């Protein structure tokens, strides 16, 4: 995996590559598709990181249900 380095423009090499790619996008549809791909990528990364933390801390559905129950019981509804 390559390391993303900062340059003098304060943009990372990844950001610069994305900007270079934009010149090949001819339509709004393509831009929307790229945005969708990026959202999917970052959502997947978030899910993976959440799962790692859940596994490390041994969180389960029961833990979340207990938190929710305590939250509802302690709220001023």
C-alpha positions in Angstrom: 0.0 0.0 0.0 1.5 3.4 -1.0 1.8 6.3 1.4 -0.1 9.5 0.6 2.4 12.4 0.8 1.6 16.1 1.2 3.0 18.4 -1.4 3.5 22.2 -1.4 -0.1 22.8 -2.6 -1.3 21.2 0.6 -3.2 18.6 -1.4 -2.3 14.9 -1.0 -1.2 12.9 -3.9 -4.6 11.1 -3.8 -6.4 14.4 -4.1 -4.3 15.5 -7.0 -4.9 12.2 -8.8 -8.7 12.7 -8.3 -8.5 16.2 -9.7 -6.5 15.0 -12.8 -9.2 12.3 -13.4 -11.9 14.9 -13.4 -10.8 16.2 -16.8 -11.9 12.9 -18.4 -15.4 13.2 -17.0 -17.7 14.5 -19.7 -21.1 14.3 -18.0 -22.9 14.8 -14.8 -23.8 11.2 -14.9 -20.1 10.2 -14.7 -19.5 12.6 -11.8 -22.5 11.1 -9.9 -21.2 7.6 -10.5 -17.7 8.6 -9.2 -19.3 10.2 -6.1 -21.3 7.1 -5.6 -18.2 4.9 -5.8 -16.4 7.1 -3.3 -19.3 7.0 -0.9 -19.4 3.3 -1.2 -15.7 3.0 -0.5 -15.7 5.2 2.5 -18.9 3.5 3.9 -17.1 0.2 3.6 -14.0 1.5 5.3 -16.2 2.8 8.2 -18.0 -0.5 8.5 -14.7 -2.4 8.6 -13.4 -0.1 11.3 -16.5 -0.3 13.4 -16.5 -4.1 13.1 -12.8 -4.2 14.3 -13.7 -2.1 17.3 -16.8 -4.2 18.1 -14.8 -7.4 17.9 -12.0 -5.9 20.1 -14.4 -4.7 22.7 -16.7 -7.7 22.3 -19.8 -5.6 21.6 -22.9 -7.6 20.6 -26.5 -6.9 19.7 -27.3 -7.4 23.4 -24.9 -4.6 24.4 -26.5 -2.2 22.0 -30.0 -3.2 23.1 -29.0 -2.6 26.8 -27.5 0.8 25.8 -30.7 1.7 24.0 -32.9 0.5 26.9 -30.9 2.6 29.3 -31.0 5.6 27.1 -34.8 5.4 26.7 -35.2 4.9 30.5 -33.0 7.8 31.3 -34.5 10.3 28.8 -37.2 12.9 29.4 -39.7 11.7 26.8 
